[in-house]
Structures are given as C-alpha cells and as structure tokens.
C-alpha cells in the first residue's frame, strides 16, 4: 500500500439523484446529475475564459480543499496528493485525485512532473480498490476548453460502479 492516510468513508447526500439497481449491500445506490453534458460544457467555457485573464490566478476550489478552507469527503491523503469524492458524482462511485502542487492542466506538465503523474495514477488505482471497484472503472482527465475542463488544477476523475458507455463524449 501507499504510505498515506486512508480516510474513513462518510455517508453521502443523494441530492438530485439517479439510482442504480442491483448494487451490493453497502455500495452507494445513487449519483447526482450535475446539469448534464451541456451544463459541464458551459461551466468549462466560463472557466477557460477566467483562466485566460491576465494577472494572478485566483485560488481554485481544489486549492481551498487542500488548505481545508472548503470541506471535502477525503478518501486518501499523502504529502503529494489528495483523493476525495466528487460533489456532483456522475457514477455510483466518483472521486477525484489531485496533486497538492497545482498544475493548471495536463497540457502544461513538464518532464519533471513524471513521478508525480505516476503517483496520481497509483493512488487512483489503490483508492479504486478500497472503494470496491473490482470490476473496472474509468479514469478521465479533461484538458482545456475543448476538453471541458472546469477547474484549472489538474485532476483525475475516477468513475465506477456502473457500466461505462463508449465513446465517452
């Protein structure tokens, strides 16, 4: 295992939910619809415009989660990264893995980020196991406006607990 700290699972609020039948006891049965694809695309368009404004980039919601000014349901933490449940889950299990050192987007990584990027994937894999995703899951990284990135702090979405469709979007 990893040397970080696994946080105990906390109950989740269902919000505006779509429910999944036939899950094993103890697995979450509902996930929140976050305004659908169009809502996410519009949010990403606004975020891209804000990220292109000159001057100092304001703190993101993820930097506020890292410094604990915003609460999150944290699943895993070590000195390099944090994994926590998505506030608008798109699957019965949906969590994010973020680096503590902010990298705005995947297309802006440097060769020196290789070890950190590999670590994020290892944490995603091990957290998925702890979350019971033994039959598979999807890892998604959105990059930039055309990739519908809505928070300009690199993050991996890990989605599972249901059959994923193809193509993804």
C-alpha positions as CSV (number, residue, x, y, z in Angstrom):
1,X,0.0,0.0,0.0
2,X,0.8,3.6,-0.1
3,X,2.3,5.4,3.0
4,X,-0.5,8.0,3.0
5,X,-3.6,8.0,5.1
6,X,-6.9,6.4,4.1
7,X,-9.9,8.4,5.5
8,X,-13.0,6.6,6.7
9,X,-15.9,6.7,4.2
10,X,-18.6,9.2,5.2
11,X,-22.3,9.0,4.2
12,X,-23.1,10.9,1.1
13,X,-26.1,13.0,0.3
14,X,-28.0,11.9,-2.8
15,X,-29.1,15.4,-4.0
16,X,-30.7,15.3,-7.4
17,X,-30.0,11.6,-8.0
18,X,-30.3,8.8,-10.5
19,X,-30.3,5.4,-8.8
20,X,-28.6,2.3,-9.8
21,X,-30.4,-1.0,-9.1
22,X,-28.7,-4.3,-8.2
23,X,-25.6,-3.0,-6.3
24,X,-24.1,-4.9,-3.5
25,X,-25.1,-4.0,0.1
26,X,-23.2,-1.0,1.4
27,X,-22.5,0.4,-2.0
28,X,-23.9,3.8,-2.8
29,X,-27.1,3.5,-4.9
30,X,-27.5,7.0,-6.3
31,X,-25.5,9.6,-8.0
32,X,-26.2,13.2,-8.7
33,X,-26.9,14.6,-12.1
34,X,-24.8,17.8,-12.5
35,X,-26.7,19.5,-15.2
36,X,-25.8,17.1,-17.9
37,X,-23.2,17.5,-20.6
38,X,-24.4,20.9,-21.6
39,X,-24.0,22.2,-18.1
40,X,-20.5,20.9,-17.8
41,X,-19.5,22.3,-21.2
42,X,-20.8,25.8,-20.2
43,X,-19.0,25.6,-16.9
44,X,-15.8,24.7,-18.7
45,X,-16.2,27.5,-21.2
46,X,-16.5,30.1,-18.3
47,X,-13.5,28.5,-16.5
48,X,-11.4,28.7,-19.7
49,X,-12.2,32.4,-20.1
50,X,-11.4,33.1,-16.5
51,X,-8.1,31.2,-16.7
52,X,-7.0,33.3,-19.7
53,X,-7.5,36.6,-17.9
54,X,-4.2,38.5,-17.2
55,X,-2.9,38.7,-13.7
56,X,-2.7,36.4,-10.7
57,X,-4.8,33.3,-11.0
58,X,-7.3,33.1,-8.1
59,X,-7.3,30.1,-5.8
60,X,-9.3,27.2,-7.2
61,X,-11.8,25.2,-5.3
62,X,-9.2,22.4,-5.2
63,X,-6.6,24.6,-3.5
64,X,-9.2,25.5,-1.0
65,X,-9.9,21.8,-0.3
66,X,-6.1,21.2,0.1
67,X,-5.8,24.1,2.6
68,X,-9.1,23.0,4.3
69,X,-11.0,26.2,3.8
70,X,-13.6,24.1,1.9
71,X,-14.7,20.8,3.3
72,X,-14.5,17.6,1.3
73,X,-15.1,13.9,1.8
74,X,-11.4,12.9,1.7
75,X,-10.6,9.3,0.9
76,X,-6.8,9.4,0.8
77,X,-4.1,11.9,1.5
78,X,-0.3,11.9,1.5
79,X,2.4,14.7,1.0
80,X,1.9,14.7,-2.8
81,X,-1.8,14.4,-3.4
82,X,-5.4,14.2,-2.2
83,X,-8.3,11.9,-3.2
84,X,-11.9,12.9,-2.4
85,X,-15.4,12.3,-3.6
86,X,-16.8,14.4,-6.4
87,X,-19.5,16.8,-5.1
88,X,-21.6,16.1,-8.3
89,X,-21.0,12.4,-8.9
90,X,-21.6,11.0,-12.4
91,X,-21.5,7.4,-11.3
92,X,-22.2,5.5,-8.1
93,X,-18.5,5.9,-7.2
94,X,-16.9,9.1,-8.4
95,X,-13.8,10.6,-6.8
96,X,-11.0,12.9,-7.8
97,X,-7.3,12.6,-7.3
98,X,-5.4,15.9,-7.3
99,X,-1.8,16.9,-6.8
100,X,-1.1,19.3,-3.9
101,X,1.2,21.2,-6.1
102,X,-1.1,23.0,-8.5
103,X,-0.6,22.2,-12.2
104,X,-3.3,24.1,-14.2
105,X,-3.8,21.4,-16.9
106,X,-2.4,18.2,-18.4
107,X,-1.1,20.0,-21.5
108,X,1.1,22.2,-19.2
109,X,3.0,19.4,-17.4
110,X,6.8,19.3,-17.6
111,X,9.2,16.3,-17.8
112,X,9.9,16.9,-14.1
113,X,6.2,16.1,-13.3
114,X,6.5,12.5,-14.5
115,X,7.0,11.0,-11.0
116,X,4.0,13.0,-9.6
117,X,1.8,12.0,-12.5
118,X,2.6,8.3,-12.0
119,X,1.9,8.7,-8.3
120,X,-1.6,10.1,-9.0
121,X,-2.4,7.1,-11.1
122,X,-1.2,4.7,-8.4
123,X,-3.3,6.5,-5.8
124,X,-6.3,6.4,-8.2
125,X,-5.8,2.6,-8.6
126,X,-5.4,1.8,-4.9
127,X,-8.3,4.1,-3.9
128,X,-10.5,2.4,-6.5
129,X,-9.7,-0.9,-4.9
130,X,-10.6,0.4,-1.5
131,X,-13.9,1.8,-2.9
132,X,-14.7,-1.7,-4.2
133,X,-14.2,-1.1,-7.9
134,X,-13.0,-4.6,-8.6
135,X,-14.8,-5.0,-12.0
136,X,-13.3,-1.9,-13.6
137,X,-13.6,1.8,-13.7
138,X,-12.8,4.8,-15.9
139,X,-10.1,7.4,-15.3
140,X,-10.7,10.8,-17.1
141,X,-8.6,13.9,-17.3
142,X,-10.2,16.9,-19.0
143,X,-7.8,19.4,-20.6
144,X,-8.7,22.9,-21.6
145,X,-11.9,24.5,-23.0
146,X,-12.4,21.8,-25.8
147,X,-11.8,19.1,-23.2
148,X,-14.5,20.6,-20.9
149,X,-12.0,21.3,-18.0
150,X,-14.0,23.3,-15.5
151,X,-11.3,23.7,-12.7
152,X,-7.8,24.7,-13.8
153,X,-6.0,22.5,-11.3
154,X,-5.1,19.1,-12.8
155,X,-7.4,16.4,-11.5
156,X,-8.2,12.8,-12.3
157,X,-11.8,11.7,-12.3
158,X,-12.3,8.0,-11.3
159,X,-15.7,6.8,-12.1
160,X,-17.1,3.3,-11.5
161,X,-19.9,1.2,-10.0
162,X,-21.8,1.0,-13.3
163,X,-21.2,0.0,-16.9
164,X,-19.5,2.9,-18.8
165,X,-20.5,3.6,-22.4
166,X,-18.3,4.2,-25.4
167,X,-17.5,6.6,-26.9
168,X,-17.3,8.6,-23.8
169,X,-18.2,12.0,-25.2
